[in-house]
Amino acid sequence: MTTRTRRETIVFAHPFRLRGIDRELPAGAYAVVTDEELIEGLSFPVFRRVGTMITVACAPPHQASVEMIAIEPDALRDARQADRSTSRP
């Protein structure tokens, strides 16, 4: 099966929380990776998401290391919306 990986950097202006992560994450830039697989047999290419992960600093005392945590895209969308609404005066 054909797969592809999309990478993007998402910036949070404020500390935030994501469902599935048990601690508050600091403001900053985060790498988000989405893996998708090709749905075979169609007359045009269509990909389906099979996983989304975010790279974060490990919890203290290991914050010099990073970990990649699987997340739900809806949780990321909600956190970004909350960050944007917090930024407004």
C-alpha positions in Angstrom: 0.0 0.0 0.0 1.3 3.5 -0.9 1.7 5.9 2.1 2.8 9.5 2.4 3.8 11.7 5.3 2.9 15.3 5.6 4.9 17.5 8.0 3.9 21.0 9.3 5.0 23.3 12.0 2.3 24.7 14.2 2.9 27.7 16.5 1.1 28.3 19.7 1.2 31.8 21.2 0.1 30.5 24.7 0.6 27.5 26.9 -2.0 24.8 25.9 -3.4 21.4 26.5 -4.2 18.6 24.1 -6.6 15.7 24.9 -4.5 12.6 25.4 -1.5 14.5 26.9 -1.5 14.7 30.7 0.4 18.0 31.1 0.2 21.6 29.9 2.6 22.3 26.9 4.4 25.6 26.7 3.9 28.1 23.9 6.1 27.6 20.9 6.5 25.8 17.6 5.6 22.2 17.3 6.2 19.7 14.5 3.1 17.8 13.5 3.4 14.7 11.3 0.4 13.1 9.5 0.7 9.7 7.9 -1.8 8.9 5.1 -2.4 5.8 2.9 -3.6 5.7 -0.7 -7.1 4.2 -1.2 -6.6 1.8 -4.1 -9.0 1.2 -6.9 -10.3 4.7 -7.6 -9.9 6.6 -10.8 -8.2 9.4 -9.0 -5.8 9.5 -6.0 -7.4 9.7 -2.6 -5.5 9.4 0.7 -6.9 8.5 4.1 -5.3 9.7 7.4 -4.0 6.8 9.4 -2.2 8.7 12.2 -1.3 12.2 13.4 1.6 12.8 15.8 3.1 15.8 17.6 6.7 16.2 18.8 6.9 17.6 22.3 9.6 18.0 24.9 9.5 15.2 27.5 8.2 15.9 30.9 10.7 17.0 33.6 13.3 15.9 34.5 13.9 14.7 30.9 12.8 17.9 29.0 16.1 17.8 27.0 14.6 14.9 25.1 11.7 14.8 22.8 8.9 12.4 22.3 6.4 11.9 19.4 2.9 11.4 20.7 -0.1 10.2 18.7 -3.0 12.7 18.8 -6.4 13.1 17.3 -6.7 15.8 14.7 -9.8 17.2 16.4 -7.8 17.7 19.6 -5.2 19.7 17.7 -7.9 21.8 15.9 -9.6 22.6 19.3 -6.3 23.6 20.9 -5.5 25.9 17.9 -8.9 27.5 18.1 -8.5 28.1 21.9 -5.0 29.6 21.3 -6.4 32.0 18.6 -9.3 33.1 20.8 -6.9 33.7 23.8 -4.8 35.9 21.5 -7.7 38.3 20.9 -8.0 41.4 23.1 
